[in-house]
Structure formats: structure tokens, C-alpha cells
Amino acid sequence: MQTVETLNEGLKRAYTLTITAKDIDAKVDVELKRLAPQMKMPGFRPGKVPANLIRKMHGPALTQDAVNAAIQEGVQTLVAEKQLRPAMQPSVELEDGYDIGKDAVVKVELEVLPQVPAPAIDGLKLERLTVPVADEAVTEQLQKFADQQKKWDDAADDYVAQMGDLVTVDFVGKTADGVAFDGGTGTDMGVELGAGRLIPGFEDQLVGVKTGDDKVLNVTFPEEYQEKSLAGQPATFDITVKSVKTAGESAIDEDLAKSLGLESLEQLTGLLKGQIEQEHNGLTRTHMKRKLLDQLAEGHDFEVPPSMVEAEFNQIWSQLQHEATHEADPEAAMAEMEGERDDYRKIAERRVRLGLLLSEIGQANGVEVSNQEMQRLLAQAAQQYPAEQRQQFMQYVQSEPMAAAQLRAPLYEDKVVDFLFEKAEITDREATREELEAAIESEDGFASGTHVHDHDNHKPKKKAAAKKAKPASDDTAADETVTDEAQVSDAADEAKPAKKAPAKKKAAPVEAETAVTESSPVAAENAEGTEAADAPVKKPRAKKAPTKTEA
């Protein structure tokens, strides 16, 4: 194989590989020898088919496979001999006009990872905002659980429903022209008046009803309603009131804890306090990490591969487009995004640079993800799949270095960040939760988020999820109101603090703080290395043996 470098400019490289017809034919011969013992053909004993006859019948297919294999080997050799570190998969293209029996000329284009300057990690200074757990916060959570466990007492038949009562109804939803719509009919649905779980106006119009009443409710579905045929449209609900119940007293006592599967109120209080403390610690880490990345970004500036920036930008843009479709006015949201396109490209560039920087810091200081940690990550990720698919997922990750690297990358990033925290000079300052959240929300620049660079002034807000196509059923309402209760019960079973929904944070274009968590080239560099040699070959307009490798 002959190799000629045709471009060496910045991080861009290009080469022409010439694979001789002799080399290709040699590979065909090897394949013929392998296949001959297996071949069957009328008139010949099994395994005794002449090689020249096999070549005549299967020559084009064998040559195509040989060309593909030679190209893959050629790219592997090129990467190894030139000591290249591809930023992304190389572009590999067989020149037009290839014929069987001729040399194959291949164009290889790629971008390489830059030589990252020795990171300056001495002299890092960070402030750690700590938030003590206030008794009031624990009491507030206890009260929420008590409210969820409230008991309902039957009201007299002539009792008039008020806000806070539970009204059980049958209902039929109809469009403005009187036609019942799909999903708009239900029976024995419990509606807690004032809970705000149903479409606007539904609960309000049940105030004043009595057991046995029939009533028609007039509502208008929200513009962002998930069922597009109903979004923004007026509708009616024919209601029959089955019962009205009033709320009993919500007590914070031992019975409350036992109703959640715990032994005592003291245990419930301790779990809630630990849960709130975990939330505060998470917010504290988020703030520190953003400040850390800001310092790293300010202290390092080097060229990054445009292909990686483009890939990162496309990921951000795709997420933003998805979010825009859920806005009340998608067209306006998209128009706003377009006006900020350059800002998001800067975000992508910064993410890639920080990812490469964190990767360099980790490698230079021996930061690693152990096999045990990797197996734990793999098992956790597999839980997201149905039971029958988990083994298949695990086998896929174990056989695909890039997939494994992407799975490993977030933990690797966190370990590098922890290493830098240990190196930094940290001062503590006590703050309230409100102050800490405000500090996170007010970050300037493009580094905000635990694993993402975002800034609310540079992207549309996320909208709340649309309501279901019908008023929530009794079971649905119960599911929505006992979420925290279930979490505390789970926590009791596991003898650890309960999980809670993450604290409100700003919408993020993507799921990673820096490119090291999402950019597979960087992640692969941390692990097995990029699989440059498996780059797909563009299909040429060849006459007899078009080549398309199976990457």
C-alpha cells in the first residue's frame, strides 16, 4: 500500500491510499482457500470444487469483500503509522472508476485531536455555599405527607361542595358540536377541588354541587394540550355527581409514619432531613462545578476540531427543537432560537474544549473508572430496558468500545471534577437555599448546569407537561398525590433517605456539562481509543465492485 499525504492544515489531515491489485488479489486467494472446502456444486464432490470455478462464479462478490477489508486495514495502518488521534470517524471514500483487477485509490479525510497544553490546575479557588437544613423545611415536608394521607368523610346529601372537598363524578366530554371525543368518558373519578390537576375551569365549576346533581361544565383546552385536535378548543363535560366528601384532619403523628411503612415519626423525620440535606449538597456541588469550569475555560484557549463542535452543536440544536415543539407558540420559539444560533455554537465549542481539557487532566493524573464501577454503571443502565432486552443491551455495550465510552464518560468527568476539588483552595460560606438557587440561576456566560452549559437568556423555557386527554381518574389522581409517600416508603425499605424529584433547574440543551461526557471521540480516547479503522466507506460509483464496508 502506498500512502500520500495531501493535506496537513491545522487539525485537518487528508491522505490518498493506493491499494495494489496484487494485494487485493492475494486477499481473494486467501478467501478462496477458506471457502473451497465448504463449497457444494453439482457434478463435484463437497469441498472439491476447483478454485478457478469458484472465482468465476463468485469473483465480483469476493473482490468487493477483499477491497473493503483492504481499505479497513489500510486506514488502521495509516492511523497507527502516522500516530493519528482522530477526533471523529474519518471520511473514507473509494475513488470513482474502480474495476476488478486494478489498483484501488482511497481518499481518507479526518480531523485530529489537538495537543492540549498542560492544564493549569494550581491556584484554583472556589467558594462552597452550604445550606443547613431548617426545621421549617422538614415540617413543610411532613405536612405534605400528612395532607396526602388525609381521610375523607362522607358529607350529607344536601351538603354543597367547597374547595378542598373530594367530589366523585361520572363524566362524558364532548366537542363544541356535541360529539363525544375519545378518552373523554369516565366513571367514579375522584376530583379534589383546588388541587389543580385537571384542565382549567373543570374543578372550579364543581364548587357548589351536591350528591346526585347533574351539571354541564364548559371548558377550553389549553393551547399546548398534548391532543392536538383538542388543543385550544372549547368543550363540555356532562357531569353526574356520585358523592361529596370532606377532608378530615391532617395530623403529623406516629400513625402518619406507620402509614408510610416506617416505625416512628422520628424515623420519618430523619429520612426527610437526610433527603433535604442531599438536595442541598447537590445544589452546592452544582454551583462549585460551574465556578470550576468557568476558571478552567478562562485559563485555557486552544483550537478544537470543527467536526466535534458541529456534532455537539447539532445535539444541542436537536434538543432545543424538540423543546420548542412543546412551547405554546412553537414558531416564535424557533424564531428566537434562530436569533441565538451563534450563541449556541459558542456553547458547543466551549463544551468540546472543556471536555478535551478534563480528559487531559484525568489522563495526566491517573483518574480512572474501575472495572467494578463500569459494571455497576452497565447494570444501572440496563435497568432502563425491559427485562428481556437487558442482556442484549449489556452485550452490545461490552462489544462496542464507543458505546462503553459514552456510558463511562459522565462518571469519568465527575471523578476528574472531584480530583480538581481536592486540588482547589475552598472557602465555606453559609447561605439559604434561596440564595444558593439564585446563585446557580444567575450564572453568567455559557456554563450553567450540572452537566450542561446553558443560560436562560439564551434558550426558551421548558413548558410544564401537558395534561392528559381527559380529567384524571381516581387512580391517576392517587398516583399523582402519593408520589412522595411512595418514595419515603421505598426509602424505608432500603434503609436510606428517600429519593425526591430533583430541585428545579434551568432547561438544558443537552445532558452533559462538557463534551467529555457526550463526545464519543473524547470518551474513547479515555478508554480504548477511537475506532477510526472502522469508519464507513462512502459507496463509489464503481462499475463492478462497489464497496461499502460494514462499520
C-alpha positions as CSV (number, residue, x, y, z in Angstrom):
1,M,0.0,0.0,0.0
2,Q,1.2,3.5,-0.9
3,T,0.3,6.5,1.3
4,V,0.5,10.1,0.2
5,E,-0.4,13.0,2.5
6,T,-2.5,15.6,0.6
7,L,-3.5,18.0,3.4
8,N,-1.9,19.0,6.7
9,E,-3.6,22.2,7.8
10,G,-4.4,22.9,11.4
11,L,-6.2,19.9,12.7
12,K,-7.3,18.7,9.2
13,R,-5.5,15.8,7.5
14,A,-6.1,14.1,4.2
15,Y,-4.3,11.1,2.6
16,T,-4.5,9.1,-0.6
17,L,-4.1,5.4,-0.1
18,T,-3.3,3.2,-3.1
19,I,-4.0,-0.5,-2.6
20,T,-2.5,-2.5,-5.4
21,A,-4.4,-5.0,-7.4
22,K,-1.8,-7.6,-6.3
23,D,-2.7,-7.1,-2.6
24,I,-6.4,-7.3,-3.4
25,D,-6.0,-10.5,-5.4
26,A,-4.0,-12.0,-2.6
27,K,-6.9,-11.4,-0.2
28,V,-9.2,-13.0,-2.7
29,D,-7.0,-16.1,-2.9
30,V,-7.0,-16.4,0.9
31,E,-10.8,-16.2,0.9
32,L,-11.0,-18.8,-1.8
33,K,-8.9,-21.2,0.2
34,R,-11.1,-20.7,3.2
35,L,-14.3,-21.2,1.2
36,A,-13.3,-24.1,-1.1
37,P,-13.7,-26.9,1.5
38,Q,-17.3,-25.6,2.2
39,M,-18.5,-25.2,-1.4
40,K,-21.0,-27.5,-3.0
41,M,-21.7,-27.6,-6.7
42,P,-23.5,-30.1,-8.9
43,G,-21.0,-32.5,-10.5
44,F,-18.4,-32.1,-7.8
45,R,-17.9,-33.8,-4.5
46,P,-18.3,-31.5,-1.5
47,G,-15.1,-29.5,-1.0
48,K,-13.7,-30.5,-4.4
49,V,-15.0,-27.5,-6.4
50,P,-12.0,-26.1,-8.4
51,A,-10.8,-22.7,-7.1
52,N,-10.9,-21.2,-10.6
53,L,-14.6,-22.1,-10.9
54,I,-15.4,-20.6,-7.6
55,R,-13.6,-17.4,-8.6
56,K,-15.5,-17.3,-11.9
57,M,-18.9,-17.6,-10.2
58,H,-18.2,-15.5,-7.0
59,G,-15.3,-13.4,-8.1
60,P,-17.1,-9.9,-8.0
61,A,-18.5,-10.5,-4.5
62,L,-15.2,-11.9,-3.2
63,T,-13.3,-8.9,-4.7
64,Q,-15.7,-6.4,-3.1
65,D,-15.2,-8.0,0.3
66,A,-11.4,-8.0,-0.3
67,V,-11.4,-4.4,-1.3
68,N,-13.5,-3.5,1.8
69,A,-11.1,-5.5,4.1
70,A,-8.0,-3.9,2.5
71,I,-9.4,-0.4,3.0
72,Q,-10.1,-1.1,6.6
73,E,-6.7,-2.5,7.2
74,G,-5.2,0.4,5.2
75,V,-6.9,3.0,7.4
76,Q,-5.8,1.1,10.5
77,T,-2.2,1.1,9.3
78,L,-2.4,4.8,8.4
79,V,-3.7,5.8,11.9
80,A,-1.0,3.7,13.6
81,E,1.9,4.7,11.5
82,K,1.1,8.4,11.5
83,Q,0.2,8.2,15.2
84,L,-3.1,10.0,14.5
85,R,-5.8,10.6,17.1
86,P,-9.0,11.1,15.1
87,A,-11.5,13.5,16.6
88,M,-14.3,11.8,14.7
89,Q,-14.7,8.9,12.4
90,P,-12.5,9.5,9.3
91,S,-14.2,10.0,5.9
92,V,-13.1,7.1,3.7
93,E,-14.1,7.1,0.0
94,L,-13.1,4.9,-2.8
95,E,-12.4,6.9,-6.0
96,D,-14.8,6.5,-8.9
97,G,-13.8,4.2,-11.7
98,Y,-12.6,1.2,-9.7
99,D,-12.6,-2.0,-11.8
100,I,-11.7,-5.5,-10.8
101,G,-8.1,-6.2,-11.5
102,K,-7.0,-2.6,-10.9
103,D,-5.5,-0.7,-8.0
104,A,-7.9,0.8,-5.5
105,V,-7.4,4.5,-4.8
106,V,-8.9,5.6,-1.5
107,K,-9.3,9.2,-0.1
108,V,-9.1,9.5,3.7
109,E,-10.0,12.8,5.4
110,L,-10.1,13.4,9.1
111,E,-9.6,15.9,11.9
112,V,-7.2,15.0,14.7
113,L,-7.5,15.9,18.4
114,P,-5.4,18.9,19.3
115,Q,-2.3,18.8,21.5
116,V,-3.9,20.1,24.7
117,P,-1.5,22.4,26.6
118,A,-0.6,21.3,30.1
119,P,-3.6,22.3,32.1
120,A,-3.1,25.0,34.7
121,I,-4.8,23.5,37.8
122,D,-2.8,25.1,40.5
123,G,-4.2,28.1,42.2
124,L,-7.9,27.1,41.8
125,K,-10.0,28.9,44.3
126,L,-13.7,28.1,45.0
127,E,-16.4,29.1,47.3
128,R,-18.6,26.4,48.8
129,L,-22.1,27.6,49.7
130,T,-23.5,25.4,52.4
131,V,-27.2,25.3,53.4
132,P,-28.2,24.0,56.8
133,V,-31.4,22.0,57.0
134,A,-34.0,24.2,58.6
135,D,-36.6,22.7,60.9
136,E,-39.3,24.6,58.9
137,A,-38.3,22.8,55.7
138,V,-38.7,19.4,57.4
139,T,-42.0,20.4,58.9
140,E,-43.2,21.5,55.5
141,Q,-42.4,18.1,54.0
142,L,-44.1,16.4,56.9
143,Q,-47.2,18.4,56.3
144,K,-47.3,17.5,52.7
145,F,-47.2,13.8,53.6
146,A,-49.9,14.4,56.2
147,D,-52.1,16.1,53.6
148,Q,-51.6,13.2,51.2
149,Q,-52.8,10.8,53.9
150,K,-55.9,12.8,54.8
151,K,-59.0,10.9,55.4
152,W,-62.3,11.7,53.6
153,D,-65.6,11.8,55.4
154,D,-68.9,11.4,53.6
155,A,-70.9,14.6,53.5
156,A,-74.7,14.9,53.9
157,D,-76.7,14.6,50.7
158,D,-77.6,18.3,50.8
159,Y,-74.0,19.4,51.5
160,V,-72.7,21.9,49.0
161,A,-69.1,21.1,47.7
162,Q,-66.4,23.6,48.5
163,M,-62.7,24.0,47.6
164,G,-60.7,21.2,49.3
165,D,-63.5,18.7,49.1
166,L,-63.4,15.4,47.1
167,V,-66.1,15.1,44.5
168,T,-66.7,11.7,42.8
169,V,-68.2,12.0,39.3
170,D,-69.1,10.2,36.1
171,F,-68.4,12.3,33.0
172,V,-68.7,12.5,29.3
173,G,-66.6,15.0,27.3
174,K,-67.9,16.5,24.1
175,T,-66.6,18.8,21.5
176,A,-68.4,22.1,20.7
177,D,-70.6,20.4,18.2
178,G,-71.8,17.9,20.8
179,V,-69.7,14.9,19.7
180,A,-68.1,12.8,22.4
181,F,-64.4,12.6,21.9
182,D,-62.0,9.7,22.5
183,G,-60.7,9.4,26.0
184,G,-63.3,11.9,27.4
185,T,-65.5,9.4,29.2
186,G,-65.1,8.0,32.7
187,T,-66.8,6.8,35.8
188,D,-66.2,7.2,39.6
189,M,-63.5,9.7,39.1
190,G,-62.4,11.5,42.3
191,V,-61.7,15.2,41.9
192,E,-60.1,17.1,44.8
193,L,-61.3,20.6,44.3
194,G,-58.5,23.2,44.2
195,A,-55.7,20.6,43.5
196,G,-55.3,21.9,40.0
197,R,-54.8,18.5,38.4
198,L,-57.4,18.9,35.7
199,I,-57.9,21.3,32.8
200,P,-58.6,24.9,33.8
201,G,-62.1,25.6,34.9
202,F,-63.1,21.9,35.5
203,E,-62.6,21.9,39.3
204,D,-63.9,25.4,39.8
205,Q,-67.2,24.6,38.2
206,L,-67.8,21.7,40.6
207,V,-67.8,24.1,43.6
208,G,-71.5,24.2,44.8
209,V,-72.6,20.8,43.5
210,K,-74.4,18.2,45.7
211,T,-74.6,14.5,45.6
212,G,-76.9,13.4,42.8
213,D,-76.5,16.7,40.8
214,D,-76.2,16.7,37.0
215,K,-74.2,19.6,35.5
216,V,-72.6,20.6,32.2
217,L,-69.2,22.1,32.6
218,N,-67.9,24.5,29.9
219,V,-64.1,24.4,29.5
220,T,-61.4,25.3,26.9
221,F,-58.5,23.0,26.4
222,P,-55.0,24.7,26.8
223,E,-53.2,25.7,23.6
224,E,-50.3,23.4,24.5
225,Y,-52.6,20.4,25.1
226,Q,-51.0,17.2,24.0
227,E,-54.0,16.0,21.9
228,K,-53.7,18.4,19.0
229,S,-57.3,18.0,17.9
230,L,-58.5,19.4,21.2
231,A,-55.7,22.0,21.9
232,G,-57.2,25.4,22.3
233,Q,-60.8,24.1,21.6
234,P,-63.9,24.7,23.6
235,A,-65.6,21.6,25.1
236,T,-68.3,20.5,27.5
237,F,-68.4,17.8,30.2
238,D,-71.7,16.2,31.2
239,I,-71.2,15.5,34.9
240,T,-73.1,13.3,37.3
241,V,-72.1,13.8,41.0
242,K,-71.8,10.4,42.8
243,S,-70.7,11.7,46.1
244,V,-69.1,14.6,48.0
245,K,-66.6,14.1,50.8
246,T,-64.9,16.5,53.2
247,A,-61.3,16.2,54.3
248,G,-60.5,15.0,57.8
249,E,-57.8,16.5,59.9
250,S,-54.2,16.1,58.7
251,A,-52.1,15.0,61.7
252,I,-48.3,14.8,61.9
253,D,-48.0,11.9,64.3
254,E,-46.8,8.3,64.8
255,D,-49.8,7.0,62.8
256,L,-48.6,9.1,59.8
257,A,-45.2,7.4,59.9
258,K,-46.6,3.9,60.2
259,S,-49.0,4.5,57.3
260,L,-45.8,5.1,55.2
261,G,-44.3,1.8,56.3
262,L,-42.0,3.3,58.9
263,E,-41.5,2.5,62.6
264,S,-41.8,6.0,64.1
265,L,-42.3,9.7,63.4
266,E,-38.6,10.2,64.4
267,Q,-37.5,7.8,61.6
268,L,-39.7,9.7,59.1
269,T,-38.3,13.0,60.2
270,G,-34.7,11.7,60.0
271,L,-35.3,10.4,56.4
272,L,-36.8,13.7,55.3
273,K,-34.0,15.7,56.9
274,G,-31.4,13.5,55.1
275,Q,-33.2,13.8,51.8
276,I,-33.2,17.6,52.1
277,E,-29.6,17.6,53.0
278,Q,-28.8,15.5,49.9
279,E,-30.6,18.0,47.8
280,H,-28.6,20.9,49.3
281,N,-25.4,19.0,48.8
282,G,-26.3,18.5,45.1
283,L,-27.0,22.2,44.6
284,T,-23.8,23.1,46.4
285,R,-21.8,20.8,44.0
286,T,-23.6,22.2,41.0
287,H,-22.6,25.7,41.9
288,M,-19.0,24.7,42.7
289,K,-18.7,22.8,39.5
290,R,-19.9,25.7,37.4
291,K,-17.4,28.0,39.0
292,L,-14.6,25.4,38.5
293,L,-15.4,25.1,34.8
294,D,-15.5,28.8,34.4
295,Q,-12.0,29.1,35.8
296,L,-10.8,26.3,33.5
297,A,-12.4,27.9,30.5
298,E,-10.9,31.3,31.2
299,G,-7.4,29.8,31.7
300,H,-7.2,27.7,28.5
301,D,-7.8,28.5,24.9
302,F,-6.8,26.1,22.1
303,E,-8.1,25.1,18.7
304,V,-10.8,22.4,18.8
305,P,-11.8,20.1,15.9
306,P,-14.7,21.7,13.9
307,S,-16.3,18.3,13.4
308,M,-16.6,17.8,17.1
309,V,-18.1,21.3,17.6
310,E,-20.6,20.6,14.8
311,A,-21.6,17.3,16.3
312,E,-22.0,19.0,19.7
313,F,-24.0,21.9,18.2
314,N,-26.3,19.5,16.3
315,Q,-27.0,17.7,19.5
316,I,-27.9,20.9,21.3
317,W,-29.9,22.2,18.4
318,S,-31.9,19.0,18.2
319,Q,-32.8,19.1,21.9
320,L,-33.9,22.8,21.5
321,Q,-36.0,22.0,18.5
322,H,-37.7,19.2,20.5
323,E,-38.4,21.6,23.4
324,A,-39.7,24.3,21.1
325,T,-42.4,22.0,19.8
326,H,-43.8,21.9,23.3
327,E,-44.0,25.6,23.6
328,A,-47.3,27.5,23.4
329,D,-46.0,29.2,20.3
330,P,-43.5,26.8,18.6
331,E,-42.9,29.1,15.7
332,A,-42.0,32.0,18.0
333,A,-39.7,29.7,20.0
334,M,-38.0,28.5,16.8
335,A,-37.5,32.1,15.6
336,E,-35.9,33.0,19.0
337,M,-33.6,30.1,18.7
338,E,-32.5,31.1,15.2
339,G,-31.6,34.5,16.5
340,E,-29.3,32.8,19.1
341,R,-27.7,30.2,16.8
342,D,-24.3,31.8,17.1
343,D,-24.5,31.7,20.9
344,Y,-25.3,28.0,20.9
345,R,-22.4,27.4,18.6
346,K,-20.1,29.1,21.1
347,I,-21.6,26.9,23.8
348,A,-20.8,23.8,21.7
349,E,-17.2,25.0,21.1
350,R,-16.7,25.6,24.8
351,R,-18.1,22.2,25.7
352,V,-15.8,20.5,23.4
353,R,-12.8,22.4,24.7
354,L,-13.7,21.7,28.3
355,G,-14.2,18.1,27.5
356,L,-10.8,17.8,26.0
357,L,-9.3,19.7,28.9
358,L,-10.9,17.4,31.5
359,S,-9.9,14.4,29.6
360,E,-6.3,15.6,29.6
361,I,-6.4,16.4,33.3
362,G,-7.7,13.0,34.1
363,Q,-5.2,11.1,32.0
364,A,-2.3,13.2,33.3
365,N,-3.3,12.5,36.9
366,G,-4.3,8.8,36.7
367,V,-8.0,9.3,37.0
368,E,-9.7,6.1,36.0
369,V,-13.1,4.4,36.1
370,S,-12.6,0.9,37.5
371,N,-14.0,-2.3,36.1
372,Q,-16.2,-2.6,39.1
373,E,-17.6,0.9,38.6
374,M,-18.1,0.2,35.0
375,Q,-20.1,-3.0,35.7
376,R,-22.2,-1.0,38.1
377,L,-22.9,1.6,35.5
378,L,-23.8,-1.1,33.0
379,A,-26.2,-2.8,35.4
380,Q,-27.9,0.5,36.2
381,A,-28.2,1.5,32.5
382,A,-29.6,-1.9,31.7
383,Q,-32.5,-1.4,34.2
384,Q,-33.9,1.2,31.8
385,Y,-34.8,-1.6,29.3
386,P,-37.4,-4.3,29.6
387,A,-36.1,-7.4,31.3
388,E,-35.9,-9.4,28.1
389,Q,-33.7,-6.8,26.5
390,R,-31.2,-6.2,29.3
391,Q,-28.8,-8.9,28.4
392,Q,-28.8,-7.8,24.8
393,F,-28.0,-4.3,25.8
394,M,-25.2,-5.3,28.1
395,Q,-23.7,-7.5,25.3
396,Y,-23.9,-4.5,22.9
397,V,-22.1,-2.1,25.3
398,Q,-19.4,-4.7,26.0
399,S,-18.8,-5.3,22.3
400,E,-18.9,-1.6,21.2
401,P,-16.0,0.5,22.7
402,M,-17.7,3.8,21.7
403,A,-20.9,2.8,23.5
404,A,-19.0,1.8,26.6
405,A,-17.0,5.0,26.5
406,Q,-20.2,7.1,26.3
407,L,-21.6,5.2,29.3
408,R,-18.3,5.7,31.2
409,A,-17.9,9.3,30.4
410,P,-20.2,11.1,32.9
411,L,-18.7,9.2,35.8
412,Y,-15.2,9.9,34.5
413,E,-16.0,13.6,34.3
414,D,-17.3,13.6,37.9
415,K,-14.1,11.9,39.1
416,V,-12.0,14.5,37.4
417,V,-14.0,17.2,38.9
418,D,-13.7,15.6,42.4
419,F,-9.9,15.5,41.8
420,L,-9.9,19.2,41.0
421,F,-12.0,20.0,44.1
422,E,-9.3,18.3,46.2
423,K,-6.6,20.5,44.5
424,A,-8.6,23.7,44.9
425,E,-8.5,26.1,47.8
426,I,-12.1,26.1,49.1
427,T,-13.7,28.5,51.5
428,D,-17.1,27.8,53.0
429,R,-20.0,30.3,53.4
430,E,-23.4,29.5,54.8
431,A,-26.3,30.5,52.7
432,T,-30.0,29.9,52.4
433,R,-31.4,27.5,49.8
434,E,-33.0,30.5,48.0
435,E,-29.6,32.2,47.8
436,L,-27.9,29.1,46.5
437,E,-30.6,28.5,43.9
438,A,-30.4,32.2,42.9
439,A,-26.6,31.9,42.5
440,I,-27.0,28.9,40.2
441,E,-29.7,30.6,38.1
442,S,-27.7,33.8,37.8
443,E,-24.5,32.3,36.4
444,D,-23.2,34.5,33.6
445,G,-21.6,33.2,30.4
446,F,-22.3,29.8,28.9
447,A,-21.5,27.4,31.8
448,S,-24.6,26.7,33.8
449,G,-25.9,23.3,34.8
450,T,-24.5,20.2,36.4
451,H,-23.7,18.5,33.1
452,V,-24.6,21.3,30.7
453,H,-23.7,24.7,29.5
454,D,-26.9,26.6,29.3
455,H,-28.1,30.1,30.1
456,D,-31.8,31.1,30.4
457,N,-31.2,34.2,28.4
458,H,-30.1,32.0,25.5
459,K,-32.9,29.5,25.2
460,P,-36.6,29.0,25.5
461,K,-38.0,27.9,28.9
462,K,-39.3,24.4,29.3
463,K,-43.1,24.1,29.5
464,A,-44.9,22.0,32.0
465,A,-46.1,18.7,30.7
466,A,-49.5,18.8,29.0
467,K,-52.4,17.4,30.9
468,K,-53.9,14.1,29.9
469,A,-56.7,13.9,27.3
470,K,-59.3,13.5,30.0
471,P,-59.8,14.6,33.6
472,A,-57.6,12.4,35.8
473,S,-59.3,9.2,37.0
474,D,-59.4,8.4,40.7
475,D,-56.4,6.1,40.3
476,T,-54.5,8.7,38.4
477,A,-55.2,11.3,41.0
478,A,-54.0,9.0,43.7
479,D,-50.8,8.3,41.7
480,E,-50.1,12.0,41.5
481,T,-50.7,12.7,45.1
482,V,-48.8,9.9,46.8
483,T,-45.6,10.2,44.8
484,D,-43.6,11.5,47.8
485,E,-45.2,8.9,50.1
486,A,-44.1,6.1,47.9
487,Q,-40.6,7.4,47.8
488,V,-40.4,7.6,51.5
489,S,-41.8,4.1,51.8
490,D,-39.1,2.9,49.3
491,A,-36.5,4.6,51.3
492,A,-37.7,2.9,54.5
493,D,-37.4,-0.5,52.7
494,E,-33.9,0.3,51.6
495,A,-32.9,1.9,54.9
496,K,-31.7,5.0,53.3
497,P,-33.0,8.5,52.7
498,A,-35.9,8.8,50.3
499,K,-35.4,9.9,46.7
500,K,-37.1,13.0,45.6
501,A,-37.6,14.8,42.4
502,P,-34.6,16.9,41.5
503,A,-34.7,20.5,42.5
504,K,-36.0,22.9,39.8
505,K,-33.2,23.9,37.5
506,K,-33.0,25.7,34.2
507,A,-33.7,23.9,31.0
508,A,-30.6,22.4,29.4
509,P,-29.9,21.9,25.7
510,V,-28.2,18.6,26.4
511,E,-27.5,16.2,29.1
512,A,-23.8,16.8,29.7
513,E,-21.8,19.5,31.2
514,T,-18.9,19.1,28.9
515,A,-18.1,17.3,25.7
516,V,-16.2,14.7,27.7
517,T,-19.5,13.3,28.9
518,E,-21.1,13.0,25.5
519,S,-18.4,13.3,22.8
520,S,-17.5,9.7,22.0
521,P,-14.1,10.6,20.4
522,V,-13.0,12.1,23.7
523,A,-14.6,9.4,25.7
524,A,-13.0,6.8,23.6
525,E,-9.6,8.5,24.0
526,N,-10.1,8.0,27.7
527,A,-10.8,4.3,27.1
528,E,-9.9,2.0,24.2
529,G,-9.3,4.7,21.7
530,T,-11.3,5.8,18.7
531,E,-12.3,3.1,16.2
532,A,-11.0,5.1,13.3
533,A,-10.3,2.0,11.2
534,D,-14.0,1.0,11.3
535,A,-15.0,4.2,9.5
536,P,-17.7,3.6,6.9
537,V,-16.6,3.9,3.3
538,K,-18.7,6.0,1.1
539,K,-20.1,4.0,-1.8
540,P,-18.4,4.9,-5.0
541,R,-19.9,4.7,-8.5
542,A,-17.9,1.7,-9.3
543,K,-18.6,-0.4,-12.4
544,K,-18.4,-3.9,-10.9
545,A,-17.3,-3.9,-7.3
546,P,-18.9,-1.0,-5.4
547,T,-17.6,-1.1,-1.9
548,K,-19.5,-0.3,1.3
549,T,-17.8,-1.5,4.5
550,E,-19.9,-2.7,7.4
551,A,-18.8,-0.4,10.2
